[in-house]
Amino acid sequence: MFLGTKEDGKPHKGSVFVGYDLGERYAQISYCLFGESDVETVAPVVGTKQYNIPFILCKRKGTNQWLYGKEAVKSADEEDMCPLEDILSLAKKGTEVELDGKTYDPVALLTLFVRKSLGLMSFIVPVEHIGAILFTVDKMDDRMVEVLLQVAANLRVKTEHIYFQSHTESLYSFVLYQPSELWAYQVVVCEHDGRYLRTYRMECNKRTTPIVALIEEAGYETVVVPEENEEENVKADAFRVADERFLGILEKLCEGRIVSSAYLLGDGFREEWHKKSLQFLCRNRRVFQGNNLYSRGAVYSLLEKFDPSEAGKTHIFLGEDKLKANIGMRVLRQGKESYYALLDAGENWYELHKSCEIFLGKEREVSFVVTPLNGKNPLTKTISLTGARETKAPFTRFALDVAMASANTVHVSVTDLGLGEFFPATGQKWEESFQIS
């Protein structure tokens, strides 16, 4: 979601691009200089590769002092502290939070956490040098868009270039910026938090122009890693079972496919319990382990927005947040029928919005052409302007507003603007939605 445009339309050279990953338990911040491709991740503890910022706030009782991240974790058990976790979930629910005898807006608390954690960037560059920020979260929906819009509006940063996207799109951007041999065929990503395993499989259809990239996602609750304080014999048995189940999942995931590379993400892979699974993965493919893929992918997405790579020019990602059809109208221009594009396929649905003016003759309906990217025949969707006034004017002017309410739902608003002094606007308005699939 883009919140504004600078006069020149893009950040200046030397400004910093920031990718901010908002997970359920942790946050991460990666960055790079605009014009360069070396992406680094902020380590809250200098000199380490521990990139996770614990998603927790602590309020000192009776004061307005707030701690966040690792400091909040250390202070959480103190008697004069009020800890708060699950901040992102609370913000999505929108339920007010009771803390130290006061009521707080959970979105305001989320904004506080983001603002404090972004302060880590001040140890690297002045905050005013931030030219663009992209927040990446697990899933994007109406509520998540609303929450992030509120956060972005209250960040107190100078940049107007603030965007949002899902983890899957950040994953795509990350892969796009890796050496081509690592994604010549398919790519597998496994994310494990110790209790829940999520897998992603990315493939590119090279028979299409542009090349369409798709990511298939699946989740599993059967691969459970024991807690650190479990007895050694119990842990050994649990690790063995987890390894066997994980191996079975990987075998099915890779069956009949050529996989160029695999990535293991999350704290669930911290201990070396997945020996058989890793041995299987390492056969004829490159395997990487880490936990900052999404924040780095968010930075690569910003680079792609302002300075597209060669791979980005020839590929398009069609994730669940993407509009999968072109939407336009058949219009008359200088007496000839032509196509007028409104919304372009391949863009995130929550970023799409188009306003324009149209002239209608005696007809009192507006028709749209929906052209799916899957090769199916174009569809025509028509909205009737029931009750529109009849005039002697050859044309009537209308304001047309088209936006996406979801990945598959188009919302249309039409308003009567009249035609000059003799046919003033009535203010009549029609609103309707239609499905594109």
C-alpha positions as CSV (number, residue, x, y, z in Angstrom):
1,M,0.0,0.0,0.0
2,F,1.6,3.3,-1.2
3,L,0.9,6.3,1.0
4,G,2.3,9.1,-1.1
5,T,4.6,10.5,-3.8
6,K,7.5,12.8,-3.6
7,E,8.0,15.4,-6.3
8,D,10.5,13.3,-8.2
9,G,8.5,10.1,-7.6
10,K,11.3,8.2,-6.0
11,P,13.8,8.3,-3.1
12,H,17.1,10.0,-3.7
13,K,20.4,8.2,-4.1
14,G,22.0,7.5,-0.8
15,S,18.8,7.1,1.0
16,V,18.1,3.8,2.9
17,F,15.5,1.2,2.1
18,V,14.1,-0.6,5.1
19,G,12.3,-4.0,5.2
20,Y,10.4,-4.6,8.4
21,D,9.1,-8.1,9.1
22,L,6.2,-8.2,11.6
23,G,6.0,-11.8,12.9
24,E,3.7,-13.0,15.7
25,R,6.6,-13.5,18.2
26,Y,9.5,-11.5,16.7
27,A,10.2,-8.6,14.4
28,Q,13.2,-8.1,12.1
29,I,14.7,-5.1,10.3
30,S,16.8,-5.3,7.1
31,Y,18.2,-2.5,5.0
32,C,20.3,-1.4,2.1
33,L,21.4,1.8,0.4
34,F,19.2,2.8,-2.6
35,G,21.3,2.0,-5.7
36,E,23.1,-1.0,-4.1
37,S,22.1,-4.6,-3.7
38,D,23.9,-5.6,-0.5
39,V,21.2,-6.1,2.1
40,E,22.1,-6.3,5.8
41,T,20.0,-7.2,8.8
42,V,20.0,-5.2,12.1
43,A,21.3,-7.2,15.1
44,P,19.8,-5.8,18.3
45,V,22.9,-7.0,20.1
46,V,25.9,-5.5,18.2
47,G,28.4,-8.0,16.9
48,T,26.0,-11.0,16.8
49,K,23.8,-12.6,14.2
50,Q,20.8,-12.7,16.4
51,Y,18.3,-10.7,14.4
52,N,15.1,-11.4,16.2
53,I,13.6,-8.5,18.1
54,P,11.2,-10.1,20.7
55,F,7.7,-8.7,20.1
56,I,7.0,-7.5,23.6
57,L,6.4,-4.3,25.4
58,C,6.8,-3.6,29.1
59,K,5.3,-0.6,30.9
60,R,6.7,0.5,34.3
61,K,3.9,0.9,36.7
62,G,2.8,4.4,37.6
63,T,5.0,6.0,34.8
64,N,5.0,6.4,31.1
65,Q,8.2,4.5,30.7
66,W,8.1,1.7,28.1
67,L,10.7,-1.0,27.2
68,Y,10.6,-3.2,24.1
69,G,12.3,-6.2,22.7
70,K,15.2,-7.9,24.7
71,E,15.1,-5.2,27.5
72,A,11.4,-5.9,27.9
73,V,12.0,-9.7,28.1
74,K,14.6,-9.1,30.8
75,S,12.3,-6.9,32.9
76,A,9.0,-8.8,32.3
77,D,9.2,-10.6,35.7
78,E,9.9,-7.5,37.8
79,E,7.1,-6.5,40.2
80,D,6.9,-2.9,38.9
81,M,6.6,-3.9,35.2
82,C,3.5,-4.7,33.1
83,P,4.5,-6.9,30.2
84,L,2.4,-7.2,27.0
85,E,2.9,-9.9,24.3
86,D,0.8,-10.9,21.2
87,I,0.8,-7.2,20.2
88,L,0.1,-7.9,16.5
89,S,-2.8,-10.3,17.2
90,L,-4.3,-7.8,19.6
91,A,-4.0,-5.0,17.0
92,K,-5.8,-7.2,14.4
93,K,-8.6,-8.0,16.9
94,G,-8.9,-4.3,17.7
95,T,-9.9,-5.0,21.4
96,E,-8.7,-2.4,23.8
97,V,-5.9,-3.4,26.2
98,E,-6.0,-3.0,30.0
99,L,-2.6,-2.3,31.4
100,D,-1.6,-0.7,34.7
101,G,-5.1,0.4,35.3
102,K,-5.4,2.2,32.0
103,T,-7.0,1.4,28.6
104,Y,-4.9,1.4,25.5
105,D,-5.6,1.2,21.8
106,P,-3.7,-2.0,20.6
107,V,-2.9,-0.3,17.3
108,A,-1.3,2.6,19.1
109,L,0.8,0.0,21.1
110,L,1.8,-1.7,17.9
111,T,2.9,1.7,16.5
112,L,4.9,2.4,19.7
113,F,6.7,-0.9,19.3
114,V,7.5,-0.3,15.6
115,R,8.7,3.3,16.3
116,K,11.0,2.2,19.2
117,S,12.4,-0.7,17.2
118,L,13.0,1.4,14.2
119,G,15.2,3.5,16.4
120,L,17.8,0.7,16.0
121,M,18.4,2.2,12.5
122,S,19.8,5.3,14.1
123,F,22.9,3.4,15.1
124,I,23.5,2.8,11.3
125,V,22.2,5.9,9.6
126,P,20.2,9.0,10.6
127,V,16.5,8.1,10.6
128,E,15.8,11.0,8.2
129,H,17.8,9.1,5.6
130,I,15.2,6.4,5.4
131,G,13.8,6.7,1.8
132,A,11.3,3.9,1.9
133,I,9.9,1.3,4.3
134,L,8.1,-2.0,3.4
135,F,6.3,-3.9,6.2
136,T,5.8,-7.6,5.5
137,V,3.4,-9.8,7.5
138,D,2.2,-13.4,7.3
139,K,-1.1,-12.6,5.6
140,M,-2.7,-9.5,4.2
141,D,-6.5,-9.0,4.6
142,D,-8.8,-6.0,5.1
143,R,-8.1,-5.7,8.8
144,M,-4.4,-6.0,8.4
145,V,-4.4,-3.3,5.7
146,E,-6.4,-1.1,8.1
147,V,-4.0,-1.7,11.0
148,L,-0.8,-1.1,8.9
149,L,-2.3,2.1,7.4
150,Q,-2.8,3.5,11.0
151,V,0.7,2.4,12.0
152,A,2.3,4.0,8.9
153,A,0.4,7.3,9.4
154,N,1.8,7.7,13.0
155,L,5.4,6.5,12.5
156,R,6.8,10.1,12.6
157,V,9.3,9.3,9.8
158,K,9.9,11.7,7.0
159,T,9.5,9.3,4.1
160,E,6.2,9.0,2.2
161,H,7.2,5.8,0.6
162,I,5.6,3.2,2.9
163,Y,4.4,-0.2,1.6
164,F,2.9,-3.5,2.9
165,Q,3.0,-7.0,1.5
166,S,2.6,-10.7,2.6
167,H,5.5,-13.1,3.5
168,T,4.9,-15.0,0.2
169,E,5.6,-11.9,-1.9
170,S,8.7,-11.2,0.2
171,L,9.8,-14.7,-0.4
172,Y,9.4,-14.3,-4.1
173,S,11.4,-11.1,-4.1
174,F,14.2,-12.8,-2.1
175,V,14.4,-15.6,-4.6
176,L,14.4,-13.2,-7.5
177,Y,17.6,-11.6,-6.2
178,Q,19.5,-14.9,-5.7
179,P,21.9,-16.3,-8.3
180,S,19.8,-17.8,-11.2
181,E,21.1,-21.3,-10.6
182,L,19.4,-21.4,-7.2
183,W,16.0,-21.0,-8.8
184,A,16.5,-22.5,-12.3
185,Y,13.9,-25.0,-11.4
186,Q,11.7,-25.1,-8.2
187,V,12.5,-23.7,-4.8
188,V,11.3,-25.1,-1.5
189,V,11.1,-23.1,1.8
190,C,10.3,-24.7,5.2
191,E,9.4,-22.5,8.1
192,H,9.2,-24.1,11.6
193,D,8.6,-22.4,15.0
194,G,8.9,-25.6,17.0
195,R,5.2,-26.5,17.0
196,Y,4.0,-25.7,13.5
197,L,5.6,-26.4,10.1
198,R,4.8,-24.4,7.0
199,T,6.1,-25.2,3.6
200,Y,6.3,-23.2,0.4
201,R,7.1,-24.4,-3.1
202,M,7.8,-21.8,-5.8
203,E,7.8,-22.6,-9.5
204,C,8.0,-20.5,-12.6
205,N,6.0,-21.2,-15.8
206,K,8.5,-20.4,-18.5
207,R,6.0,-21.0,-21.3
208,T,4.2,-17.7,-20.5
209,T,5.2,-14.1,-21.3
210,P,5.9,-12.7,-18.8
211,I,7.0,-15.7,-16.9
212,V,4.5,-16.4,-14.1
213,A,5.8,-17.4,-10.7
214,L,3.5,-19.2,-8.3
215,I,4.0,-20.2,-4.7
216,E,2.1,-23.2,-3.2
217,E,1.7,-23.2,0.6
218,A,0.9,-26.0,3.1
219,G,0.8,-26.3,6.9
220,Y,1.5,-29.2,9.2
221,E,0.9,-29.7,13.0
222,T,2.5,-33.2,13.1
223,V,6.2,-32.1,13.2
224,V,6.7,-31.0,16.9
225,V,10.1,-30.2,18.4
226,P,10.3,-30.7,22.2
227,E,11.1,-27.9,24.7
228,E,14.7,-27.4,25.8
229,N,14.0,-28.4,29.3
230,E,12.7,-31.9,28.4
231,E,14.6,-34.9,29.6
232,E,17.3,-36.0,27.1
233,N,15.8,-39.5,26.4
234,V,12.4,-37.9,25.8
235,K,13.9,-35.3,23.5
236,A,15.9,-37.9,21.5
237,D,12.7,-39.9,20.8
238,A,10.7,-36.8,19.9
239,F,13.5,-35.6,17.6
240,R,13.5,-39.0,15.8
241,V,9.8,-38.9,15.3
242,A,9.9,-35.3,14.1
243,D,12.7,-36.1,11.6
244,E,10.8,-39.1,10.2
245,R,7.6,-37.0,9.7
246,F,9.5,-34.1,8.2
247,L,11.3,-36.4,5.8
248,G,7.9,-37.9,4.7
249,I,6.6,-34.3,4.0
250,L,9.8,-33.4,2.0
251,E,9.6,-36.6,-0.1
252,K,6.1,-35.8,-1.1
253,L,6.9,-32.2,-1.7
254,C,9.8,-33.0,-4.0
255,E,8.4,-36.1,-5.7
256,G,8.5,-35.8,-9.4
257,R,10.0,-32.4,-9.3
258,I,13.4,-30.8,-9.8
259,V,14.2,-28.6,-6.8
260,S,17.2,-26.3,-7.3
261,S,17.4,-25.0,-3.7
262,A,15.8,-25.2,-0.3
263,Y,15.6,-22.9,2.7
264,L,15.0,-23.8,6.4
265,L,13.7,-20.9,8.5
266,G,12.8,-20.4,12.1
267,D,13.7,-21.4,15.6
268,G,12.3,-24.9,15.1
269,F,15.5,-25.8,13.1
270,R,17.9,-24.4,15.7
271,E,18.8,-27.9,17.1
272,E,20.1,-30.5,14.7
273,W,17.2,-33.0,14.9
274,H,16.5,-33.1,11.2
275,K,19.5,-35.2,10.1
276,K,17.7,-37.6,7.8
277,S,15.6,-34.8,6.3
278,L,18.6,-32.6,5.7
279,Q,20.5,-35.5,4.1
280,F,17.6,-36.0,1.7
281,L,17.4,-32.2,0.9
282,C,21.1,-31.9,0.2
283,R,21.0,-34.5,-2.6
284,N,21.6,-32.5,-5.8
285,R,20.4,-29.2,-4.4
286,R,21.7,-26.3,-2.4
287,V,20.3,-25.9,1.2
288,F,20.4,-22.8,3.3
289,Q,19.4,-22.2,6.9
290,G,18.5,-18.8,8.5
291,N,15.7,-16.6,9.8
292,N,15.9,-13.2,8.0
293,L,14.5,-14.2,4.6
294,Y,11.3,-12.1,4.8
295,S,12.9,-8.9,6.0
296,R,15.6,-9.2,3.3
297,G,12.9,-10.0,0.7
298,A,11.0,-6.9,1.7
299,V,14.1,-4.8,0.9
300,Y,14.5,-6.5,-2.4
301,S,10.9,-5.7,-3.2
302,L,11.7,-2.0,-2.6
303,L,14.7,-2.2,-4.9
304,E,12.4,-3.8,-7.5
305,K,9.8,-1.0,-7.2
306,F,12.3,1.8,-7.8
307,D,14.9,0.1,-10.0
308,P,13.6,-3.1,-11.6
309,S,16.0,-6.0,-12.1
310,E,16.3,-7.8,-15.4
311,A,14.6,-10.9,-13.8
312,G,11.9,-8.6,-12.4
313,K,11.2,-7.3,-15.9
314,T,10.6,-10.8,-17.3
315,H,8.7,-12.3,-14.3
316,I,5.4,-11.7,-12.6
317,F,4.3,-13.1,-9.2
318,L,0.7,-14.2,-8.9
319,G,0.2,-14.8,-5.2
320,E,-3.1,-14.9,-3.4
321,D,-3.0,-11.1,-2.9
322,K,-2.6,-10.4,-6.6
323,L,-5.3,-9.3,-9.0
324,K,-5.4,-12.1,-11.6
325,A,-7.2,-10.3,-14.4
326,N,-6.9,-7.1,-16.3
327,I,-9.9,-4.8,-15.8
328,G,-10.8,-2.1,-18.3
329,M,-13.5,-0.6,-20.5
330,R,-14.4,-0.4,-24.2
331,V,-14.6,3.4,-24.9
332,L,-14.9,5.7,-27.9
333,R,-11.9,7.9,-28.6
334,Q,-12.2,10.3,-31.5
335,G,-15.0,8.2,-32.9
336,K,-13.1,4.9,-32.7
337,E,-13.6,2.1,-30.2
338,S,-10.5,1.4,-28.0
339,Y,-9.6,-0.3,-24.7
340,Y,-9.1,1.8,-21.6
341,A,-7.2,0.1,-18.8
342,L,-8.4,0.6,-15.2
343,L,-6.8,-2.0,-13.0
344,D,-3.7,-4.1,-14.0
345,A,-3.3,-7.8,-13.2
346,G,-0.3,-8.7,-11.1
347,E,-0.7,-5.9,-8.6
348,N,-1.7,-6.3,-4.9
349,W,-5.4,-5.9,-4.7
350,Y,-5.2,-3.5,-1.7
351,E,-3.0,-1.1,-3.7
352,L,-5.4,-0.8,-6.7
353,H,-7.7,2.2,-7.2
354,K,-8.7,4.2,-10.2
355,S,-10.8,7.3,-10.6
356,C,-11.8,9.0,-13.8
357,E,-14.7,10.7,-15.6
358,I,-16.8,9.1,-18.3
359,F,-19.5,10.4,-20.6
360,L,-22.7,8.3,-21.3
361,G,-25.3,8.9,-24.0
362,K,-28.8,7.5,-23.7
363,E,-27.5,4.2,-22.3
364,R,-27.7,4.0,-18.5
365,E,-25.2,1.3,-17.8
366,V,-21.4,0.9,-17.4
367,S,-19.7,-2.2,-18.7
368,F,-16.3,-3.6,-17.8
369,V,-14.1,-6.0,-19.6
370,V,-12.4,-8.6,-17.3
371,T,-9.5,-10.5,-19.0
372,P,-8.1,-13.3,-16.8
373,L,-4.4,-14.1,-16.9
374,N,-5.1,-17.9,-17.0
375,G,-6.0,-17.8,-20.7
376,K,-9.8,-18.0,-20.2
377,N,-12.1,-15.9,-22.4
378,P,-12.7,-12.2,-21.3
379,L,-15.8,-11.5,-19.4
380,T,-18.2,-8.5,-19.5
381,K,-19.5,-7.2,-16.2
382,T,-22.3,-4.6,-16.5
383,I,-23.6,-2.2,-13.8
384,S,-27.1,-0.7,-14.4
385,L,-27.6,3.0,-13.4
386,T,-31.2,2.4,-12.4
387,G,-33.2,5.6,-11.8
388,A,-30.7,7.8,-13.6
389,R,-32.4,11.0,-14.9
390,E,-33.3,11.5,-18.5
391,T,-32.2,14.8,-20.2
392,K,-32.1,16.3,-23.6
393,A,-28.3,16.6,-23.4
394,P,-26.4,14.4,-25.8
395,F,-24.2,13.2,-23.0
396,T,-24.1,13.1,-19.2
397,R,-20.9,13.3,-17.2
398,F,-20.2,10.7,-14.5
399,A,-17.4,10.2,-12.0
400,L,-16.2,6.6,-12.0
401,D,-14.3,5.1,-9.0
402,V,-13.0,1.5,-9.2
403,A,-11.2,-0.3,-6.4
404,M,-10.6,-3.8,-5.2
405,A,-12.4,-4.9,-2.0
406,S,-10.6,-8.2,-2.0
407,A,-8.4,-10.2,-4.4
408,N,-11.6,-11.3,-6.3
409,T,-14.1,-8.5,-5.6
410,V,-14.3,-5.3,-7.6
411,H,-16.1,-2.3,-6.0
412,V,-17.5,0.3,-8.4
413,S,-18.9,3.7,-7.6
414,V,-20.6,6.0,-10.2
415,T,-21.7,9.6,-9.5
416,D,-23.8,11.9,-11.7
417,L,-21.7,15.1,-12.4
418,G,-24.2,16.6,-14.8
419,L,-23.2,18.6,-17.9
420,G,-22.7,22.4,-17.6
421,E,-25.1,25.0,-16.2
422,F,-28.2,23.7,-18.0
423,F,-27.8,20.1,-16.6
424,P,-26.3,20.5,-13.1
425,A,-25.1,17.5,-11.1
426,T,-27.8,15.6,-9.2
427,G,-25.5,13.9,-6.8
428,Q,-27.1,10.5,-7.7
429,K,-24.7,7.7,-6.8
430,W,-24.6,4.0,-7.6
431,E,-22.4,1.5,-5.9
432,E,-22.1,-2.1,-6.8
433,S,-19.5,-5.0,-6.5
434,F,-18.8,-7.9,-8.8
435,Q,-16.6,-11.0,-8.7
436,I,-13.9,-11.6,-11.2
437,S,-13.7,-15.4,-10.7
